[in-house]
Amino acid sequence: MRTWLVLMAGLPGMLRAQEVLRVTEVERVLAPLVESYGVSGMEEPVRATVQRMLPRWARTETDSAGNLWLTLGKGEPTVVFVAHLDEIGFHITGIREDGTLDVLPAGGLFPSLWEGQPALVHTGKAIIPGVFMPRDSSADTVLKRTPPDLRVDLGTPSRNETAALGIRVGHTLTMPKRYVRLAGTRATGRSFDDRVGSAAQVLAVRRLDPARLRHTVIFLWSVREEIGLEGAQVAANALGLRPVRVHAIDTFVSADSPLESQNFALAPLGGGAVARALDNSSVTPPARVDSLVTLARSRGIPLQVGTTNGGNDGSVFAAYGVPDVPIGWPLRYSHSPAETIDLRDVASLADMIQAVAEQW
């Protein structure tokens, strides 16, 4: 099914002054989030960054799972927004006698993209550099389609010396990353999934007036999404039948890429936020999609509608009969070190969250 555009921004070649200011605002929130590290299970640095970015009046709570909650407004119905804090990476599964580390992916990724790259071990107390070891250069190994299991070299010659650095089984690994502005309104970096969703919720909260909300709105920043929606499940169990609907704010993996077929999941970068009508974990009721489209049109917000692969945190609320109405943004090169976005789509996403909280 080909993605269809509901609204387009119709922007001229040069951004207007107001749009420049909005993109700048997006960057000021998004860049620090992207440059915070937080593999599933060790999201505390990202959670702390979100808390620092929220308005001073925002009173957050952290539950036993590590999810961050912000409850605004009063009365029913209750509407929930959820974006996840974690990023893909690795967990240490063993320390070899020669001091190198065995690792296991945390989330879906392409191991070949990490081979021969700098590595960072996160112990919770320190960040220790290393290297994701390249595969053996012998011809039979290089030509294999399936790469060998990744290992990490810290420069230590023995298990004891690696352990002396404070490294233990269960600690997480990533590679260095930074937010980089590209031409126009494009940007690249690792962990836009789901730091964009987390940033969009922060931006929306900054623009909301809690006193003017007509019902309860809960903003969640969840943990351990990449390894099985674990944080969202804790939140769903806590809320039970209470929410009237949930909006997962997460990536729309788009086919808007030079090397991909555009027969499925096409949501052009720069075309605005995306209502996920269908993915591998949930089906949005058509009436809810239509209502989102109507709301976007009434507020002049660019919105696309499409189907894609992947899942989302809102799907775990279905066991309680809570409709899942996910909203995302188009992303190129998903789960790679070079994820690419258009900053106008992040602004559009924040505007949609604000509109849903205020009017729907």
Phi, psi and omega per residue, in radians:
M1 nan 2.201 -3.081
R2 -1.419 2.309 3.091
T3 -1.113 2.440 3.125
W4 -2.096 2.549 -3.117
L5 -1.504 2.280 3.051
V6 -1.526 -0.825 -3.134
L7 -2.423 2.577 3.023
M8 -2.138 2.590 -3.078
A9 -1.187 -0.540 -3.139
G10 1.110 0.645 -3.068
L11 -1.318 2.501 3.026
P12 -1.256 3.074 -3.103
G13 -1.027 -0.607 3.123
M14 -1.909 2.430 -3.136
L15 -1.206 2.486 3.042
R16 -1.307 2.830 -3.046
A17 -1.009 -0.727 -3.126
Q18 -1.112 -0.652 3.141
E19 -1.220 -0.628 3.075
V20 -1.061 -0.763 3.123
L21 -1.096 -0.689 -3.122
R22 -1.190 -0.752 3.112
V23 -1.093 -0.689 3.097
T24 -1.089 -0.728 3.100
E25 -1.079 -0.747 3.105
V26 -1.032 -0.836 -3.098
E27 -1.064 -0.670 -3.089
R28 -1.136 -0.465 3.081
V29 -1.586 -0.748 -3.019
L30 -1.238 -0.756 -3.044
A31 -1.022 -0.841 3.112
P32 -1.094 -0.572 3.108
L33 -1.199 -0.752 3.113
V34 -1.071 -0.672 -3.062
E35 -1.510 0.095 2.966
S36 -1.605 2.459 -3.102
Y37 -1.746 2.477 -3.134
G38 -2.994 1.310 3.025
V39 -1.121 2.686 -3.129
S40 -0.834 2.180 -3.129
G41 1.732 -0.250 3.109
M42 -2.350 0.983 -3.037
E43 -1.568 0.023 -3.020
E44 -0.929 -0.751 3.130
P45 -1.069 -0.617 3.137
V46 -1.262 -0.729 3.100
R47 -1.035 -0.734 3.129
A48 -1.120 -0.633 3.114
T49 -1.172 -0.740 3.077
V50 -1.022 -0.830 -3.124
Q51 -1.055 -0.661 3.131
R52 -1.193 -0.510 -3.095
M53 -1.456 -0.333 -3.106
L54 -1.268 2.758 3.083
P55 -1.062 2.723 -3.111
R56 -1.074 -0.505 -3.088
W57 -1.338 -0.225 -3.067
A58 -1.262 2.131 -3.139
R59 -1.854 1.792 -3.068
T60 -1.696 2.815 3.033
E61 -2.317 2.600 3.069
T62 -2.023 2.180 -3.102
D63 -1.495 -3.125 -3.045
S64 -1.155 -0.387 3.112
A65 -1.420 -0.370 -3.066
G66 1.888 -0.015 3.075
N67 -1.173 2.493 3.066
L68 -1.738 2.253 -3.091
W69 -2.031 2.439 2.956
L70 -2.372 2.027 -3.109
T71 -1.889 2.183 -3.123
L72 -2.162 2.749 3.098
G73 1.304 -3.119 -3.123
K74 -2.479 2.724 3.034
G75 1.420 3.077 -3.120
E76 -1.790 2.751 0.072
P77 -1.355 2.899 3.065
T78 -1.819 2.218 3.110
V79 -2.014 2.378 -3.064
V80 -2.038 2.353 2.950
F81 -2.000 2.433 -3.141
V82 -2.483 2.190 3.006
A83 -2.175 2.604 -3.052
H84 -1.759 2.589 -3.056
L85 -1.537 -0.439 -2.956
D86 -1.452 2.895 3.103
E87 -2.302 2.858 3.076
I88 -1.231 2.745 3.138
G89 3.042 -2.519 -3.076
F90 -2.464 2.714 2.944
H91 -1.981 2.487 3.079
I92 -1.308 2.228 3.127
T93 -1.907 -0.236 3.134
G94 -2.998 2.692 3.036
I95 -2.032 2.098 -3.086
R96 -1.392 2.887 -3.138
E97 -1.049 -0.554 -3.137
D98 -1.454 0.089 3.082
G99 1.628 -0.194 3.133
T100 -1.367 2.837 -3.046
L101 -1.916 2.406 2.904
D102 -1.597 2.431 -3.059
V103 -2.338 2.727 3.107
L104 -2.230 2.322 -3.132
P105 -1.054 2.457 2.993
A106 -1.916 1.653 -3.051
G107 1.807 2.920 -3.115
G108 -1.357 2.185 3.125
L109 -2.659 2.985 3.118
F110 -1.842 1.800 -3.045
P111 -0.983 -0.557 -3.100
S112 -1.078 -0.452 3.136
L113 -1.277 -0.232 -3.101
W114 -1.780 -0.237 -3.106
E115 -1.088 2.399 3.075
G116 1.184 0.374 -3.121
Q117 -1.923 2.749 3.024
P118 -1.064 2.602 3.130
A119 -2.176 2.700 3.056
L120 -2.299 2.202 3.035
V121 -1.683 2.278 -3.129
H122 -1.916 1.927 -3.112
T123 -1.644 -0.163 -3.016
G124 1.654 -0.365 3.095
K125 -2.050 -0.414 -3.098
A126 -2.635 2.806 3.012
I127 -2.017 2.069 -2.999
I128 -1.972 2.157 -3.079
P129 -1.342 2.690 3.074
G130 -2.827 -2.816 -3.114
V131 -2.437 2.303 2.932
F132 -1.285 2.020 -2.979
M133 -1.171 2.315 3.036
P134 -1.141 2.738 3.101
R135 -1.228 2.803 3.085
D136 -0.939 2.385 -3.073
S137 -1.447 0.028 3.091
S138 -1.119 2.603 -2.989
A139 -1.021 -0.725 -3.077
D140 -1.178 -0.478 3.111
T141 -1.407 -0.771 -3.108
V142 -1.077 -0.627 -3.062
L143 -1.445 -0.097 3.133
K144 -1.163 2.365 3.076
R145 -1.252 -0.663 3.125
T146 -1.612 2.010 -3.099
P147 -1.209 2.693 3.077
P148 -1.186 2.898 3.100
D149 -1.055 2.413 3.141
L150 -1.260 2.549 2.986
R151 -2.313 2.805 -3.095
V152 -2.162 2.281 3.129
D153 -1.851 2.125 -3.133
L154 -1.733 -0.052 -3.082
G155 1.557 -0.023 3.131
T156 -1.521 2.538 -3.073
P157 -1.602 -0.080 -3.065
S158 -2.658 2.845 3.094
R159 -1.050 -0.738 -3.099
N160 -1.091 -0.695 -3.123
E161 -1.262 -0.561 3.030
T162 -1.155 -0.788 3.131
A163 -1.111 -0.540 3.141
A164 -1.172 -0.332 3.064
L165 -1.356 -0.057 -3.117
G166 1.579 0.212 -3.091
I167 -1.538 2.336 -3.117
R168 -2.353 2.789 2.992
V169 -1.025 2.349 -3.119
G170 1.818 -0.380 3.065
H171 -1.135 2.800 -3.045
T172 -1.833 2.777 3.105
L173 -2.302 2.539 2.986
T174 -2.432 -2.979 2.925
M175 -2.067 2.766 3.116
P176 -1.011 2.612 -3.132
K177 -2.627 2.795 3.022
R178 -2.740 2.713 3.064
Y179 -1.379 2.286 -3.111
V180 -2.280 2.189 3.068
R181 -1.428 2.274 3.081
L182 -1.736 -2.923 3.137
A183 -1.114 2.595 3.093
G184 1.068 -2.191 -3.108
T185 -1.897 0.342 3.123
R186 -1.584 2.700 3.097
A187 -2.599 2.728 3.118
T188 -2.360 2.763 3.134
G189 2.935 2.974 3.063
R190 -1.726 2.468 3.111
S191 1.471 0.345 2.909
F192 -0.939 -0.535 2.990
D193 -1.536 1.771 0.179
D194 -2.210 0.684 3.107
R195 -1.197 -0.439 3.044
V196 -1.133 -0.807 3.107
G197 -1.075 -0.730 3.114
S198 -1.110 -0.732 3.124
A199 -1.148 -0.726 -3.125
A200 -1.075 -0.667 3.095
Q201 -1.159 -0.716 3.090
V202 -1.062 -0.805 -3.130
L203 -1.066 -0.708 3.132
A204 -1.150 -0.761 3.136
V205 -1.052 -0.695 -3.140
R206 -1.051 -0.501 -3.080
R207 -1.673 -0.132 -3.129
L208 -1.466 2.576 2.968
D209 -1.896 1.806 -3.067
P210 -0.949 -0.564 -3.096
A211 -1.177 -0.351 -3.088
R212 -1.737 -0.031 3.092
L213 -1.237 2.460 -3.055
R214 -1.605 -0.094 -3.132
H215 -2.810 -3.119 -3.115
T216 -1.359 2.303 3.072
V217 -2.197 2.171 3.136
I218 -1.933 2.191 3.021
F219 -1.808 2.217 3.117
L220 -2.059 2.407 2.919
W221 -2.033 1.882 -2.920
S222 -1.650 2.844 3.122
V223 -1.950 2.806 2.975
R224 0.959 0.638 3.080
E225 -1.188 -0.726 -3.013
E226 -1.175 -0.317 -3.127
I227 -1.925 0.311 3.033
G228 2.321 0.452 3.052
L229 1.006 0.586 -2.980
E230 -1.172 -0.766 3.139
G231 -1.150 -0.717 3.122
A232 -1.100 -0.606 3.116
Q233 -1.114 -0.692 3.086
V234 -1.085 -0.755 -3.141
A235 -1.157 -0.729 3.125
A236 -1.081 -0.728 3.122
N237 -1.123 -0.636 -3.134
A238 -1.228 -0.630 -3.085
L239 -1.517 -0.505 3.091
G240 1.000 -2.216 -3.081
L241 -1.458 -0.035 -2.981
R242 -1.134 -0.804 -3.054
P243 -1.177 2.520 3.039
V244 -1.489 -0.419 3.017
R245 -2.942 2.845 3.103
V246 -2.241 2.463 3.100
H247 -2.041 1.829 3.015
A248 -1.342 2.178 -3.120
I249 -1.803 1.689 -2.972
D250 -2.602 3.059 -3.048
T251 -1.066 2.475 2.821
F252 -1.829 1.847 -3.126
V253 -1.225 1.868 -2.967
S254 -1.723 2.608 3.038
A255 -1.510 0.178 3.104
D256 -1.327 1.308 -3.103
S257 -2.579 2.506 -3.067
P258 -1.015 -0.438 -3.032
L259 -1.828 0.007 -3.052
E260 -1.815 2.624 2.999
S261 -1.181 2.411 -3.103
Q262 -1.792 0.468 3.106
N263 -1.456 -0.232 -3.081
F264 -2.585 2.469 3.032
A265 1.105 0.616 3.116
L266 -1.540 1.956 3.018
A267 -2.342 1.746 -3.031
P268 -1.040 2.401 3.014
L269 -1.087 2.367 -3.096
G270 1.624 -0.107 -3.137
G271 -1.533 -0.040 3.105
G272 1.882 3.104 3.080
A273 -1.024 2.884 -3.091
V274 -2.276 2.218 2.973
A275 -1.460 2.098 -3.125
R276 -1.464 1.778 -3.111
A277 -1.289 -0.494 -3.083
L278 -2.770 2.387 2.937
D279 -2.539 -2.922 -3.057
N280 -1.288 -0.187 -3.076
S281 -2.017 -0.269 -3.038
S282 -2.744 2.725 3.025
V283 -2.131 2.130 3.124
T284 -1.398 2.238 3.091
P285 -0.935 2.278 -3.083
P286 -0.939 -0.647 3.136
A287 -1.099 -0.588 3.110
R288 -1.215 -0.692 3.087
V289 -1.075 -0.814 3.135
D290 -1.049 -0.671 -3.140
S291 -1.162 -0.686 3.067
L292 -1.065 -0.764 -3.141
V293 -1.056 -0.786 3.135
T294 -1.077 -0.750 3.126
L295 -1.100 -0.782 3.132
A296 -1.056 -0.767 -3.134
R297 -1.101 -0.709 -3.107
S298 -1.159 -0.464 -3.126
R299 -1.767 -0.011 -3.138
G300 1.185 0.606 -3.107
I301 -1.749 2.228 3.069
P302 -1.096 2.210 -3.133
L303 -2.481 2.399 3.045
Q304 -2.005 2.804 3.073
V305 -2.239 2.350 -3.134
G306 -2.843 3.060 3.071
T307 -2.057 2.565 -3.108
T308 -2.671 3.113 3.042
N309 -1.582 3.040 3.118
G310 1.678 3.094 3.129
G311 -2.199 -3.054 3.141
N312 -2.703 2.746 -3.085
D313 -1.026 -0.540 -3.079
G314 -1.152 -0.349 -3.059
S315 -1.135 -0.471 -3.103
V316 -1.287 -0.233 3.078
F317 -1.353 -0.219 -3.061
A318 -1.096 -0.518 -3.140
A319 -1.062 -0.382 3.110
Y320 -1.757 0.190 3.117
G321 1.327 0.324 -3.112
V322 -1.565 2.090 3.124
P323 -1.096 2.392 3.114
D324 -1.775 2.087 -3.120
V325 -2.165 1.352 -3.047
P326 -1.266 2.515 3.087
I327 -2.270 2.303 -3.106
G328 -2.400 -2.738 3.114
W329 -2.510 2.651 -3.123
P330 -1.272 2.355 -3.102
L331 -2.258 2.301 2.983
R332 -1.645 2.595 2.995
Y333 1.029 0.844 -3.076
S334 -1.023 2.514 3.107
H335 0.989 0.572 3.028
S336 -2.076 2.964 3.083
P337 -1.266 -0.058 -3.053
A338 -2.241 0.741 3.086
E339 -0.986 2.501 -3.031
T340 -2.300 2.382 -3.109
I341 -2.357 2.972 2.923
D342 -1.949 2.198 -3.047
L343 -1.117 -0.439 3.092
R344 -1.123 -0.536 3.121
D345 -1.205 -0.578 3.092
V346 -1.168 -0.730 3.082
A347 -1.089 -0.744 3.105
S348 -1.064 -0.742 3.130
L349 -1.086 -0.784 3.104
A350 -1.069 -0.696 3.114
D351 -1.114 -0.678 3.124
M352 -1.152 -0.735 3.112
I353 -1.052 -0.812 3.123
Q354 -1.040 -0.798 -3.108
A355 -1.096 -0.752 3.132
V356 -1.117 -0.747 3.142
A357 -1.105 -0.653 -3.049
E358 -1.483 -0.604 -2.933
Q359 -2.096 -0.327 -2.969
W360 -1.957 nan nan
